[in-house]
Amino acid sequence: PRPATVSQGTICWPGGQDLPAGDSNCRRRLASWLLDASQPPTLLLPGQESVRGIRFPVWRNEHGERVAADCPGARESQVEVWPLPLDPW
C-alpha cells in the first residue's frame, strides 16, 4: 500500500512545481507523486547554465516584447529554460 505521506499532484515542466493556469513557465502539466505534498524544483546538474539554474530574469515592455532593463516602462519577469542536458531534445 501507498504510504500516507505520498500523494498524487500536478507539476509544470520544466520547473517541477505547480504554477497558475496561463503561466508562460508551465510548458507542460504532468502528473507526479509528491512526498508530504512537497513540490521540489527540477534538480540541477553539474555544469548547469549558471548559479540561477533554469530561471532567468527578462525585461518586457507593455507589448510583451523583450527589452533592455533600462528601457522606460520595462518590467522584469522570470523565464524558465530547459535544463541543459535536455536542451537537444
For each residue, the residues with C-beta under 8 A, 3 or more apart:
1:
2: 6
3: 6
4:
5: 35 36
6: 2 3 33 34 35
7: 33 34 37
8: 31 32 33 34
9: 18 31 32 33 34 37 39
10: 18 29 30 31 32
11: 15 16 17 18 29 30 32 39
12: 15 16 17 18 19 23 25 26 27 28 29 30
13: 16 26 27 28 29 30 42
14: 25 27 42 54 80 81 82 83 86
15: 11 12 19 25 26 41 42 54 55 80
16: 11 12 13 39 40 41 42
17: 11 12 39 40 41
18: 9 10 11 12 39
19: 12 15 23 25 26
20: 23
21:
22:
23: 12 19 20 26
24: 79
25: 12 14 15 19 78 79 80
26: 12 13 15 19 23 29
27: 12 13 14
28: 12 13
29: 10 11 12 13 26
30: 10 11 12 13
31: 8 9 10
32: 8 9 10 11 39
33: 6 7 8 9
34: 6 7 8 9 37 38 39
35: 5 6 38
36: 5
37: 7 9 34
38: 34 35
39: 9 11 16 17 18 32 34
40: 16 17 43
41: 15 16 17 53
42: 13 14 15 16 54 83
43: 40
44: 48 53 54 83
45: 48 83 84 85
46:
47: 84
48: 44 45 53 54 83 84
49: 52 53 54 81 84
50: 53
51:
52: 49 55 56
53: 41 44 48 49 50
54: 14 15 42 44 48 49 80 81 82 83
55: 15 52 78 79 80
56: 52 78 79 80 81
57: 76 77 78 79
58: 66 76 77 78 79
59: 66 67 68 69 71 74 75 76 77
60: 63 64 65 66 67 74 75 77
61: 64 65 67 71 73 74 75
62: 73
63: 60
64: 60 61
65: 60 61
66: 58 59 60
67: 59 60 61 71 74
68: 59 71 74
69: 59 74 76
70: 74
71: 59 61 67 68 74
72:
73: 61 62
74: 59 60 61 67 68 69 70 71
75: 59 60 61
76: 57 58 59 69
77: 57 58 59 60
78: 25 55 56 57 58
79: 24 25 55 56 57 58
80: 14 15 25 54 55 56
81: 14 49 54 56
82: 14 54 86 87 89
83: 14 42 44 45 48 54 86 87
84: 45 47 48 49 87
85: 45
86: 14 82 83 89
87: 82 83 84
88:
89: 82 86
